[in-house]
Every structure is written in C-alpha cells, then in structure tokens.
C-alpha cells in the first residue's frame, strides 16, 4: 500500500512537472510517422518508483537503482526499501555511473 501511494504521488508530481511541456511533445509526436515504434527500454533502465527511464540513477542500500529525485522523495518520509519494504540500513545514495552510461548509450543508439 505504501508503494502504491508513493507511485501515485510520484506520478502526480511528474504530471505537474510535464504539464507545460505536453503541447510541445504532442506536436512532435504528431510529426513522427506512426510506423516508427519506440523500442522498449531494458527493465534495469526503468526506475521502479517512476516507471520511467532514469536520467540520474542512484543505488540505495537495498542494492536497487532508482531515479535520484524519486528515491529522495521516498526517503524524505520513509526508511524502507520501495522494492522490498524492508528497513534500509542507511540512506546514502551512490551514483550509479555505469547504469547512467548504459542508458545514455541505449538512448543514442
């Protein structure tokens, strides 16, 4: 239930953040031919909180990677793993440079 509430809150915040950009992105989508299908990102590139491709992935104490802003919002009110629900032994977030590089390479391919 906590994860579902956090996902809903995260989605709401993302929607608010994107609202000004929606007109621009929808006009770009309209210009793109419908035959061009976007490739699904590898699961490891997708934040389990936002369900979107990460741009600033960090690793938490549970060993999972998250989008920095999403896990920081999570940790502002909780001390548990969004993936397992178990207590995190610390709240240090380590940049996941390797994953960031892999995501960038995938996006440019």
C-alpha positions as YAML, in Angstrom:
chain: A
units: angstrom
residues:
- id: 1
  name: UNK
  ca: [0.00, 0.00, 0.00]
- id: 2
  name: UNK
  ca: [2.88, 2.38, 0.80]
- id: 3
  name: UNK
  ca: [4.48, 1.69, -2.58]
- id: 4
  name: UNK
  ca: [1.19, 2.25, -4.39]
- id: 5
  name: UNK
  ca: [0.66, 5.57, -2.61]
- id: 6
  name: UNK
  ca: [4.23, 6.63, -3.37]
- id: 7
  name: UNK
  ca: [3.81, 5.65, -7.03]
- id: 8
  name: UNK
  ca: [0.62, 7.67, -7.28]
- id: 9
  name: UNK
  ca: [2.28, 10.68, -5.65]
- id: 10
  name: UNK
  ca: [5.31, 10.33, -7.91]
- id: 11
  name: UNK
  ca: [3.10, 10.09, -10.99]
- id: 12
  name: UNK
  ca: [1.14, 13.16, -9.90]
- id: 13
  name: UNK
  ca: [4.34, 15.15, -9.39]
- id: 14
  name: UNK
  ca: [5.68, 14.04, -12.78]
- id: 15
  name: UNK
  ca: [2.39, 15.07, -14.44]
- id: 16
  name: UNK
  ca: [2.60, 18.52, -12.84]
- id: 17
  name: UNK
  ca: [6.21, 18.86, -13.94]
- id: 18
  name: UNK
  ca: [5.39, 17.87, -17.51]
- id: 19
  name: UNK
  ca: [2.18, 19.83, -17.98]
- id: 20
  name: UNK
  ca: [3.91, 22.83, -19.64]
- id: 21
  name: UNK
  ca: [5.83, 20.53, -22.00]
- id: 22
  name: UNK
  ca: [2.89, 18.41, -23.11]
- id: 23
  name: UNK
  ca: [1.85, 20.60, -26.03]
- id: 24
  name: UNK
  ca: [5.37, 20.58, -27.44]
- id: 25
  name: UNK
  ca: [5.81, 16.84, -27.07]
- id: 26
  name: UNK
  ca: [2.41, 16.02, -28.54]
- id: 27
  name: UNK
  ca: [3.14, 18.16, -31.61]
- id: 28
  name: UNK
  ca: [6.46, 16.33, -32.02]
- id: 29
  name: UNK
  ca: [4.69, 13.00, -31.75]
- id: 30
  name: UNK
  ca: [2.20, 14.10, -34.41]
- id: 31
  name: UNK
  ca: [5.05, 14.86, -36.83]
- id: 32
  name: UNK
  ca: [6.62, 11.43, -36.37]
- id: 33
  name: UNK
  ca: [5.35, 8.76, -38.75]
- id: 34
  name: UNK
  ca: [3.19, 6.16, -36.97]
- id: 35
  name: UNK
  ca: [5.31, 3.34, -38.42]
- id: 36
  name: UNK
  ca: [8.22, 4.32, -36.17]
- id: 37
  name: UNK
  ca: [7.88, 2.30, -32.97]
- id: 38
  name: UNK
  ca: [9.93, 3.19, -29.92]
- id: 39
  name: UNK
  ca: [11.96, 0.33, -28.53]
- id: 40
  name: UNK
  ca: [11.03, -0.72, -25.00]
- id: 41
  name: UNK
  ca: [13.82, 0.15, -22.55]
- id: 42
  name: UNK
  ca: [15.54, -2.68, -20.67]
- id: 43
  name: UNK
  ca: [13.93, -3.19, -17.25]
- id: 44
  name: UNK
  ca: [17.16, -2.18, -15.48]
- id: 45
  name: UNK
  ca: [16.92, 1.29, -17.08]
- id: 46
  name: UNK
  ca: [13.47, 1.95, -15.60]
- id: 47
  name: UNK
  ca: [13.03, 3.40, -12.12]
- id: 48
  name: UNK
  ca: [10.74, 1.16, -10.05]
- id: 49
  name: UNK
  ca: [9.18, 4.25, -8.46]
- id: 50
  name: UNK
  ca: [8.53, 6.43, -11.53]
- id: 51
  name: UNK
  ca: [8.35, 3.55, -14.07]
- id: 52
  name: UNK
  ca: [10.31, 5.79, -16.45]
- id: 53
  name: UNK
  ca: [13.81, 5.58, -17.88]
- id: 54
  name: UNK
  ca: [16.24, 7.05, -15.34]
- id: 55
  name: UNK
  ca: [18.43, 10.06, -16.10]
- id: 56
  name: UNK
  ca: [20.22, 10.24, -12.72]
- id: 57
  name: UNK
  ca: [20.29, 6.67, -11.37]
- id: 58
  name: UNK
  ca: [21.50, 6.10, -7.83]
- id: 59
  name: UNK
  ca: [21.87, 2.88, -5.84]
- id: 60
  name: UNK
  ca: [20.24, 2.64, -2.43]
- id: 61
  name: UNK
  ca: [21.18, 0.37, 0.48]
- id: 62
  name: UNK
  ca: [18.84, -2.33, -0.86]
- id: 63
  name: UNK
  ca: [21.06, -2.75, -3.93]
- id: 64
  name: UNK
  ca: [18.39, -1.44, -6.32]
- id: 65
  name: UNK
  ca: [18.79, 1.62, -8.54]
- id: 66
  name: UNK
  ca: [16.28, 4.46, -8.56]
- id: 67
  name: UNK
  ca: [15.91, 7.89, -10.15]
- id: 68
  name: UNK
  ca: [17.60, 10.23, -7.65]
- id: 69
  name: UNK
  ca: [14.68, 12.64, -7.25]
- id: 70
  name: UNK
  ca: [12.18, 9.80, -6.78]
- id: 71
  name: UNK
  ca: [14.12, 7.93, -4.10]
- id: 72
  name: UNK
  ca: [14.95, 11.21, -2.33]
- id: 73
  name: UNK
  ca: [11.20, 11.97, -2.14]
- id: 74
  name: UNK
  ca: [10.61, 8.41, -0.86]
- id: 75
  name: UNK
  ca: [13.33, 8.68, 1.79]
- id: 76
  name: UNK
  ca: [12.04, 12.05, 2.97]
- id: 77
  name: UNK
  ca: [9.15, 10.22, 4.66]
- id: 78
  name: UNK
  ca: [10.24, 6.57, 4.86]
- id: 79
  name: UNK
  ca: [13.29, 4.49, 5.81]
- id: 80
  name: UNK
  ca: [12.27, 1.34, 3.96]
- id: 81
  name: UNK
  ca: [13.08, -0.09, 0.54]
- id: 82
  name: UNK
  ca: [10.45, 0.71, -2.11]
- id: 83
  name: UNK
  ca: [11.18, -2.71, -3.64]
- id: 84
  name: UNK
  ca: [11.14, -4.98, -0.58]
- id: 85
  name: UNK
  ca: [9.52, -2.94, 2.18]
- id: 86
  name: UNK
  ca: [12.40, -3.88, 4.48]
- id: 87
  name: UNK
  ca: [14.27, -1.30, 6.55]
- id: 88
  name: UNK
  ca: [17.25, 0.30, 4.80]
- id: 89
  name: UNK
  ca: [20.46, 0.11, 6.84]
- id: 90
  name: UNK
  ca: [21.40, 3.63, 5.67]
- id: 91
  name: UNK
  ca: [20.03, 6.37, 3.43]
- id: 92
  name: UNK
  ca: [23.22, 7.03, 1.47]
- id: 93
  name: UNK
  ca: [22.59, 7.13, -2.29]
- id: 94
  name: UNK
  ca: [25.56, 6.21, -4.50]
- id: 95
  name: UNK
  ca: [25.58, 7.47, -8.10]
- id: 96
  name: UNK
  ca: [25.31, 4.53, -10.50]
- id: 97
  name: UNK
  ca: [27.68, 5.82, -13.20]
- id: 98
  name: UNK
  ca: [27.77, 2.53, -15.09]
- id: 99
  name: UNK
  ca: [24.00, 2.38, -15.40]
- id: 100
  name: UNK
  ca: [23.84, 6.05, -16.41]
- id: 101
  name: UNK
  ca: [26.40, 5.40, -19.18]
- id: 102
  name: UNK
  ca: [24.47, 2.31, -20.39]
- id: 103
  name: UNK
  ca: [21.21, 4.29, -20.50]
- id: 104
  name: UNK
  ca: [22.85, 7.10, -22.49]
- id: 105
  name: UNK
  ca: [24.35, 4.62, -24.94]
- id: 106
  name: UNK
  ca: [20.94, 2.95, -25.38]
- id: 107
  name: UNK
  ca: [19.24, 6.33, -25.93]
- id: 108
  name: UNK
  ca: [21.77, 7.32, -28.59]
- id: 109
  name: UNK
  ca: [21.60, 4.00, -30.45]
...
